Amino acid sequence: MMCRMTQSDLNTSKKQPSITIMGVLNATPDSFSGDGVMQPTILVKRGLKMLSDGAQILDIGGESSRPSAVPVSSKEEMQRIMPVIRSIRKQTDALISVDTRNPDTAKAALDEGVDILNDISGFQSNEMLALANRTKCHIVIMHMQGLPKTMQNEPVYSDVVSEVGHFLSERVQDALNAGIDLSKIIVDPGIGFGKTLCHNLQLVQNLQKIRVYNCPILLGVSRKSMIGNILDLPVDQRLEGSLATAAVGFLNGADIIRVHDVAETSRFFKTFIRVMGHAGK
């Protein structure tokens, strides 16, 4: 299976300010964001609505990666997401990403027409790298300290920006060594994945310092605990904080924003970029 997506599909050129919106579809019963749904028909309807609301990519996942989450088998993961992927692919040519660290799940998803592999474990599996090289799909290499079950147990860095940048640089180099074309690689600093509020803020404020090999940067801050910690609000009241953080991320170099609230984010950036482009003129 050969992926259809080209680098131009990501709208990552900063010659004209633009942002690519990735909508989150959680086929899980325990998503941190409170939007996890197990019924495929509901997820398909939600995904198609996200596309009509302005998402350019749908990111479909069947394993929760919230702090303290317990891993699920690839069999269970596939049972959750494959009906959703098949149905959405039949109805649209839009870009689809699968959020998985399991090679078996990744292969099944690619066979059904998925365009992007989004691996929270940073493509440290040779099997995942070989699969990405063989199918010529795009990949998202994310940084995570530890595993979801334990990652928030007092994470420590001497210099979080430097360490995350070093990790991503090494992983991109490994991907290149495995035969993956540089134009296929996206990096993600992994906000909330083994980081404190202070670590997350430093990363959002210094995204350009972790832009390795000039790869596009994906930023996922939507509804996350860093927003809750700042506002002291529950998950369902973090929209404004999510938009503010995404805007700072965009100004600091983020190319793709991974969000739950697609319509609101799309309207926000349509206005923000238009006004920003005319500032001082």
Secondary structure, 3 states (H helix, E strand, C coil): CCCCCCHHHHCCCCCCCCCEEEEEEECCCCCCCCCCCCCHHHHHHHHHHHHHHCCCEEEEECCCCCCCCCCCCHHHHHHHHHHHHHHHHHHCCCEEEEECCCHHHHHHHHHCCCCEEEECCCCCCHHHHHHHHHHCCEEEEECCCCCCCCCCCCCCCCCHHHHHHHHHHHHHHHHHHCCCCHHHEEEECCCCCCCCHHHHHHHHHCHHHHCHHHCCEEECCCCCHHHHHHHCCCHHHCHHHHHHHHHHHHHCCCCEEEECCHHHHHHHHHHHHHHHHCCCC
